[in-house]
Amino acid sequence: MEQNHGVAATGPRVAIGATLFNRAHYLREALDSLLAQTYHNFRLVLVDDASSDGTEMIVREYATRDPRIRYVRHSGRQGMVANWRRAFEEATVDASARYFAWASDHDRWDPRWLETLVKAMEADPNLVLAYPFTRRLDADGRFLDKPPRLFETQGLTSLDERWLHVAREHVASGDMVYGLMRAEAVRDAGIFRDVMCPDRLLVAELALRGQFRQVPEELWFRRQFEEASVARQRTSLFAGRVPSGRWLPPWLQHGRMLWTVYVTRATDTAQRRAAARRVLQYSALYALKHQQKTTTYRQFGAILRGLTWTRKRIKHYVLLAVFHTLVSTRRAYHRAVYEVAIFTRRMGLR
């Protein structure tokens, strides 16, 4: 089901694909902030994953007022991965769209968000992604006391250096995928693949294609409702579909996908070896970070910290006991010598 409005013959330079699902309460605020951008040359495609609240009514109301809006609605729930893919494909169907950004149905954007990111991308042809500082909100729109996470690779011309930087660091991929990207690079990187944590995999694959710039301005306000978890993603990402290897840990799913795309499809031995090395680096480092987040790892760490504290206390008391023993022994020795000297003097032995 679609609702279309005309756009300029040459088409917009920017395509925004917004994914919608049962956030009607926040949708007007989100749409108002997107449509109030100082940069006007964009198309906004809204892809509704079969919302059951008032989302459709609100979008159709806005679509009648602004020709930049196009509405697509799924007849049944497809899940986040399929919805994000559809948003990209529908928004970039016109080849004139050089840049692309995903949007949500519950966040807010500063009016200069798009203008600032377009300028950053235009200023540096090596960039494949530009994104701003993120300010987090609670469900009621109050600012949370969480500083933005800093990460960029601008100026790193070495592919291996960028790759290791992305693999080593705890990148804020959930923030970065809401930045402005070169549409061709996103398509070449597989958009959203059928894996857990697909945003992190996309960021990693984009690092193979160019550099990232983080604009030091708070231009996007991200609303947080609950902590993300791998367990919750297993049901929300695929909506009943069962992709191959879904129950494997995310780092192993990513490793399998990267191996298939970059190692098995390499055209010569040198490329195959380089790709294999990168995949193993990424998988090992991601596995380590993933393990550090698990409950078992935290409990094990707590046990180790407890054992360390106990060892230090035992050592402290042992040394204290040795000290007092030595002091007491010395005093006893001196007292014994004194008593012997007094006794011998009284006995006339000295």
TINUDO-576359 format. One line per field, with one value per residue (C-alpha): chain; y, x, z. Coordinates in Angstrom, 3 decimals. Layout:
<kevexs>
ch <- c(A ...)
north <- c(Y ...)
east <- c(X ...)
up <- c(Z ...)
</kevexs>
This chain:
<kevexs>
ch <- c(A A A A A A A A A A A A A A A A A A A A A A A A A A A A A A A A A A A A A A A A A A A A A A A A A A A A A A A A A A A A A A A A A A A A A A A A A A A A A A A A A A A A A A A A A A A A A A A A A A A A A A A A A A A A A A A A A A A A A A A A A A A A A A A A A A A A A A A A A A A A A A A A A A A A A A A A A A A A A A A A A A A A A A A A A A A A A A A A A A A A A A A A A A A A A A A A A A A A A A A A A A A A A A A A A A A A A A A A A A A A A A A A A A A A A A A A A A A A A A A A A A A A A A A A A A A A A A A A A A A A A A A A A A A A A A A A A A A A A A A A A A A A A A A A A A A A A A A A A A A A A A A A A A A A A A A A A A A A A A A A A A A A A A A A A A A A A A A A A A A A A A A A A A A A A A)
north <- c(0.000 3.283 6.958 9.033 12.713 14.252 15.390 17.497 15.978 15.819 14.161 15.018 14.624 13.147 10.239 9.604 6.260 6.268 2.982 3.038 0.639 1.524 4.829 7.087 8.982 10.407 10.396 13.972 15.372 13.250 14.244 17.921 17.994 16.174 18.409 21.538 20.903 23.927 21.677 21.077 18.924 15.521 12.784 11.230 7.665 6.292 2.495 1.209 -2.327 -2.988 -0.687 -1.293 2.157 5.535 5.630 5.277 8.024 10.476 9.731 10.115 13.450 14.694 13.218 15.341 18.471 17.808 16.409 15.158 12.379 8.908 6.281 2.511 0.079 -3.639 -5.807 -7.892 -7.549 -8.081 -7.322 -4.654 -6.009 -6.310 -2.942 -1.152 -2.749 -1.729 1.825 2.059 0.486 2.598 5.824 5.325 4.024 7.303 7.325 11.073 10.352 10.541 10.464 8.395 8.448 6.234 7.921 6.707 7.421 8.567 10.727 14.442 16.255 19.719 21.879 22.063 18.304 17.543 20.748 20.211 16.578 17.287 19.986 17.556 14.922 17.417 18.771 15.379 12.843 10.176 10.102 7.410 8.437 11.654 11.736 14.248 14.070 12.284 13.630 11.006 11.504 9.436 8.356 11.709 13.795 14.728 14.863 11.979 12.529 10.503 12.103 11.375 8.473 9.705 7.812 8.740 7.562 10.710 11.022 7.302 6.486 2.948 0.401 -1.930 0.912 1.861 -1.772 -2.373 0.891 -0.217 -3.762 -2.702 0.098 -0.038 1.887 3.467 1.729 2.431 6.147 5.936 4.152 7.155 9.395 10.496 7.919 7.609 5.522 3.577 2.550 1.326 -0.745 -2.171 -3.075 -5.185 -2.661 -4.696 -8.343 -11.245 -11.274 -10.143 -6.601 -5.792 -2.122 -3.017 -5.215 -2.445 0.036 -2.442 -3.000 0.731 1.111 -0.938 1.633 4.952 7.178 8.356 11.921 12.794 16.388 17.895 19.306 17.887 17.623 14.381 13.597 9.873 8.635 5.566 3.278 0.160 -1.437 -3.269 -6.951 -9.764 -11.889 -9.239 -8.791 -12.465 -11.859 -8.231 -8.334 -11.088 -11.311 -15.067 -15.646 -17.966 -16.944 -19.445 -19.382 -17.040 -18.708 -18.338 -15.486 -12.208 -12.236 -15.666 -14.677 -11.645 -13.718 -16.244 -13.498 -11.607 -14.823 -15.622 -12.129 -11.218 -14.411 -16.977 -14.389 -13.020 -13.184 -14.002 -15.494 -12.176 -10.734 -13.935 -13.909 -10.228 -10.717 -13.802 -11.901 -9.039 -11.381 -13.234 -9.956 -8.607 -11.837 -12.284 -8.696 -8.666 -11.993 -10.500 -7.409 -9.541 -11.822 -8.823 -7.822 -11.180 -11.894 -14.867 -12.704 -10.033 -12.646 -14.199 -10.761 -10.106 -13.407 -12.532 -9.094 -10.717 -13.189 -10.371 -8.365 -11.443 -12.138 -8.555 -8.645 -11.962 -10.612 -7.480 -9.415 -11.900 -9.074 -7.344 -10.555 -10.977 -7.387 -7.738 -11.089 -9.528 -6.568 -8.820 -11.156 -8.242 -6.879 -10.324 -10.729 -7.347 -8.081 -11.452 -9.888 -7.197 -9.726 -11.875 -8.826 -7.776 -11.311 -11.740 -8.365 -9.193 -12.539 -10.815 -12.541 -9.237)
east <- c(0.000 1.576 0.804 2.920 3.469 5.518 9.128 11.315 12.237 15.903 15.114 16.463 20.120 19.224 16.927 15.668 14.092 12.146 11.068 7.779 6.264 3.735 5.234 2.328 2.693 6.047 5.521 4.301 7.302 9.661 8.060 7.902 11.629 12.523 10.351 11.744 15.273 17.067 18.263 15.152 16.324 15.366 12.781 11.236 9.991 8.085 7.944 5.357 5.887 2.135 1.624 -1.579 -1.826 -2.556 0.650 -1.016 -3.556 -0.850 1.424 -1.378 -2.292 1.301 1.624 -1.281 0.576 4.155 5.047 8.403 6.679 6.015 4.259 4.740 2.923 3.519 0.411 2.064 4.984 8.328 10.770 13.426 15.960 13.449 11.904 15.259 16.160 12.816 13.264 16.646 15.460 12.312 14.097 16.972 14.948 15.777 19.452 19.632 19.757 23.464 23.149 20.959 19.963 17.706 15.281 12.954 9.413 10.363 13.541 14.144 16.482 17.944 16.882 20.528 21.126 20.853 22.487 25.510 26.017 25.628 28.302 30.626 30.150 30.592 33.785 35.542 35.018 36.763 33.860 31.216 29.516 28.995 27.110 26.746 27.046 24.045 22.042 19.906 16.364 14.144 10.654 9.237 11.764 13.998 17.727 19.727 23.115 25.016 27.875 28.202 30.440 33.363 34.506 35.695 38.196 38.576 42.191 42.929 43.795 44.969 42.168 43.776 44.137 40.454 39.418 41.378 40.087 36.493 37.181 39.015 36.797 33.344 31.801 28.382 26.975 23.402 24.169 26.294 23.712 21.419 24.030 24.248 25.872 26.768 23.942 26.237 28.485 25.523 24.220 27.680 28.010 24.856 22.506 21.257 22.275 20.445 22.533 22.189 23.485 23.296 24.090 27.537 28.258 27.195 29.510 32.387 31.737 31.461 34.926 36.249 34.846 35.797 36.164 33.780 33.398 31.768 30.550 31.116 27.599 24.534 22.146 20.280 18.248 17.787 14.953 15.704 12.997 14.770 18.180 18.910 19.667 20.636 17.794 15.199 16.697 16.192 12.436 12.263 14.788 13.245 9.536 9.221 11.850 14.694 17.879 20.715 22.774 20.441 21.226 24.974 26.646 26.730 30.508 30.329 27.383 29.353 32.457 30.558 28.945 32.214 33.989 31.311 31.273 34.960 37.044 35.216 34.493 38.045 39.473 43.093 45.211 46.539 43.045 41.822 44.597 44.109 40.355 40.792 43.156 40.675 37.769 39.720 40.852 37.312 35.777 38.341 38.089 34.297 34.130 36.233 34.014 30.871 32.141 32.917 29.250 27.832 26.455 28.804 31.825 30.691 30.058 33.457 35.028 33.238 34.578 38.105 37.825 36.544 39.434 41.906 40.427 40.541 44.177 45.149 43.380 45.026 48.416 47.786 46.896 49.752 52.273 50.667 50.939 54.597 55.288 53.667 55.422 58.792 58.050 56.824 59.815 62.221 60.608 60.673 64.363 65.266 63.255 64.987 68.431 67.508 66.232 69.361 71.590 69.707 69.754 73.482 74.184 72.146 73.850 77.236 78.193 79.072)
up <- c(0.000 -1.054 -1.257 -3.652 -4.302 -7.063 -6.702 -8.882 -12.228 -11.323 -8.006 -4.542 -3.609 -0.212 0.551 4.081 4.893 8.160 9.716 11.632 14.133 16.833 18.005 17.091 20.365 19.231 15.462 14.985 16.871 14.758 11.447 12.377 13.137 9.899 7.720 9.413 8.098 6.652 3.817 1.701 -1.199 0.196 -0.167 2.971 2.566 5.551 5.745 8.214 9.497 9.935 12.921 14.864 16.487 14.862 12.807 9.388 10.019 11.130 8.165 5.625 7.162 6.770 3.260 2.014 3.124 2.013 -1.448 -0.208 1.740 0.385 2.493 2.238 4.513 4.960 5.152 7.906 10.294 8.543 11.359 11.754 9.254 6.409 7.300 7.277 3.961 2.440 3.706 1.975 -1.281 -1.539 -0.645 -3.101 -6.057 -7.826 -8.843 -8.157 -4.407 -3.692 0.088 2.381 6.053 8.138 10.510 13.236 14.407 17.921 17.808 17.195 14.800 15.025 12.018 10.885 11.122 7.403 6.175 8.438 7.443 3.712 3.987 5.762 3.056 0.228 1.780 1.858 -0.947 1.163 3.630 3.411 6.669 8.630 11.903 14.759 18.512 19.989 22.924 24.635 25.899 28.145 27.096 28.280 26.332 29.268 28.621 30.046 31.622 29.020 27.089 23.365 22.393 20.310 17.247 13.773 11.176 9.094 7.953 8.243 4.641 5.396 5.001 7.554 10.052 9.708 9.970 13.170 14.636 14.069 15.283 18.450 19.683 21.259 18.369 18.839 15.769 16.903 16.586 13.475 11.311 11.758 10.149 6.521 4.215 0.574 -0.830 -3.164 -0.244 1.819 -1.076 -1.740 1.963 1.893 3.585 6.582 6.515 8.187 11.376 14.953 15.549 11.808 12.443 13.768 10.768 8.393 10.126 9.817 6.118 5.487 7.035 4.117 1.720 3.248 6.287 9.026 10.284 13.596 13.543 17.032 17.376 19.131 16.192 16.895 19.987 20.493 22.678 24.774 26.094 27.330 27.169 23.935 24.257 21.938 23.323 22.410 18.947 18.133 17.993 16.833 13.987 11.897 12.887 12.651 9.961 10.932 9.089 9.010 12.196 14.072 17.400 17.068 19.003 17.019 16.565 14.944 12.730 11.544 10.966 8.848 6.785 6.254 5.284 2.698 1.213 1.254 1.477 -0.641 -3.334 -3.523 -7.034 -6.192 -3.402 -2.075 -1.732 -0.113 2.488 3.305 3.647 5.837 8.133 8.525 9.217 11.907 13.494 13.567 14.885 17.656 18.890 18.661 20.545 23.340 23.619 23.430 26.200 28.407 28.264 29.295 32.778 33.198 32.444 34.895 37.595 36.945 37.144 40.432 41.811 40.702 42.300 45.483 45.541 44.946 47.829 50.100 49.165 49.948 53.327 54.252 53.245 55.314 58.457 58.004 57.740 60.717 62.748 61.792 62.801 66.213 66.730 66.016 68.269 71.068 70.676 70.795 73.928 75.565 74.688 76.117 79.266 79.701 79.328 81.873 84.410 84.054 84.538 87.682 89.089 88.580 90.174 93.238 93.572 93.485 90.318 88.675)
</kevexs>
